[in-house]
């Protein structure tokens, strides 16, 4: 009789835990064109990852990392956000 590998049993357990984790809310800024930008910052406060979604937040339009994300959505970038529209999805 073949015994299941101990690693495969643990692997299934880890997958189950991952599926049960609650989904983290994405918080973003709505831009003047209706799209939404969600950014992540590094320990020094610089933008290191940015994802731009369509207005429904269902489709990714653009994803930037590192210097490209900082240049496009960092504090020195032109502020084109709608000041009245914080977005939680």
N, C-alpha and C positions, 0 to 999 in steps of 0.2 A: 504494500500500500504506500502511496506517495504522500508524504507529509507536506503541508503548506509551509513555505519559507517564512520564517519569522519576520523578515523585512517586508514581505508583501502584506502581511496582516497589519503591521504598523502603518504601512503606506495607505491602506484603506481607511484606517482610523484617522489619519491626518487629513485625508480627503473629506471625510465626513465632518470633521471639525471646521474645515475651511468653508464648507457649504453652509454651516450653521451660523457662521459669524454674521453679525448684522452689517448691512451695507452702510458705508460711510457716506454722509451727505456731501455732495459737491457744492462748494460755495464759490460763486463767481461774480463777475461784474458784467452788466449788460452794456454793450457798446452802442453808440448812436445809430449804427446800422441794424440793430436788433439782435446781433449775434452775442454770445456769452463767452467770456474768457475766464478760465479757471487756471490759477497759477500756483506753483509751489515755490517755496523759498529755501535757500540753504541756511546754514547756521549764521552767516554774516548778513542775512537779510536780502541777498540778491535773488532775483528771479532765476531759477534754474530749470524750470519746466513750465510750459504754457500750452494749454489746449483750448482751441476756439471751436465752439459748437454753433450750430444753427439756432434759430430762435426757440425751437422746441426742445433743445438740448438732447436730441436723439441721434444726430449725425455729427461726426467730427469733421470740421472743415480744414483745420490746420493744427499741427502739433510741432512745437519747437522745444529745443533743449539747449542748455548752456548759454553761450554768448548771444546766440540768435534770439532766445527767449528774453534775455535781459535787455537786448537792444529794442525789441518790439514792444515789450510790456513792462519794462522796469520803470523806476521813478523818473528817469530822464526822458522817457518816451512821451510823445504828445498825448495828453490826457483826452481821450475821446469817449469816456464813460458817461452814462446817464447818471447824474448825481442822485436821482430818486429811485434807482432800480438796483438794489442788491438782490441777488438771485440765489435761492436754495432749491436744489432739485434732488 
